Each structure stands twice: as structure tokens, then as C-alpha cells.
């Protein structure tokens, strides 16, 4: 994705750009055909592919299940409906499973429309300092935070910053969950470490904040 344009990157030198694809359906092509295969619906095929930004900016999902990936810069990425997989990558990114509006001063306004699916946020070592805006009306739909290789439960520290939760995984990497301490609706549902089963996020954080004697 480049702004509102969709870029099909064939190889290092060849690409096809469809202008305004992400503006409205009227700007989209109807079908795509690969070789002698049958034509397929273009929108359906694109929605099934991982979508990434070509340059730091805003990446928005749609009503389907999307895989949304940022750049090496500071990105704003949010999904809409569907079970979305959201990975900011390197840079200080703002991530949300629901629509958000970010002002020029980086102030964030949450949309009043919330999806009803459990999204997945992916965070790896070297991804810098990301901020997650989570909110679910139904607690069972709260998101999963998936940590990549090299991040272990004993290597994570938790601190409270106002109403936010900050999970620090290295000297330069952290995940900040906005309004965690406001109510349970703003919290993640589960946290998963590489090679381990997912666990209840609230229980895990409580253990970090109040370690047993």
C-alpha cells in the first residue's frame, strides 16, 4: 500500500500500481488472472494477502481478516472487522484493532465503532516502542499479544504509567497498552511467548506487578 494506492510488486524491478484502490470500490479492478488459471475476484484475492506500507504512514484494514505490516518507520496501523494480524515492525508504531484518528500532535481519538473479533498484535525484538489501543465491549474478544523469538516471560517487566501499562522487553523495546488500568475492556485478553501456549494477560501482568514472595 502506498497512500490510497495498491501496488502489486512482481519482483525487484516490476510492479503494477492501481491508483485510489483504498479510496472506494469504484477505483478497483474486478478480476485478476494468473497465467492459464481461472480469473478470480480481485478484491477477495487482495484481502487474503498480507498488506504492508511502502513508506511510513497510515495503514487501515477493512471488514475482512487482514494481515497488516508496518515499515521500518513510525506507522499507524489499525484493523476494522475480522480477525486481524497487526505487526508494526521497527519504529515507534501506534496499533489498534479498531479505527482510530490520530491528530497532527499524535493525539489519538478512538472510534465509537468496535469490531467483535479477537485480533492479534505481533511484537519482536528490535520493534522499538509500540503503543496499542485496545477496546472490546465483550471481554472474550480482547486481543492476543504475540511475542516473537528471544522474548521470554522472565525477561519482561511491567510498570504502570498513569492509566497505561508498559511492558518492557529490552533496553530499547517496549509495548504500551493504553488505558489498561481504566477498565478491563481496555486490556489485552491473552499474551503468548514463542513456543509457549497463550496465557491470560491480566493474570500475567498481575504477577509481574506483584511478584510472589
Secondary structure by P-SEA (a helix, b strand, c coil): ccccbbbbcccccccccccccccccccccccccccccccccaaaaaaacbbbbccbbbbbbcccccbbbbcccbbbbbbcccbbbbbbcccbbbbcccbbbbccccbbbbbcccccbbbbbbbcccccbbbbbccccccccbbbbbbccccccccbbbbbcccbbbbbccccccccccccccccccccccccccccccccaaaaaaaaacccc
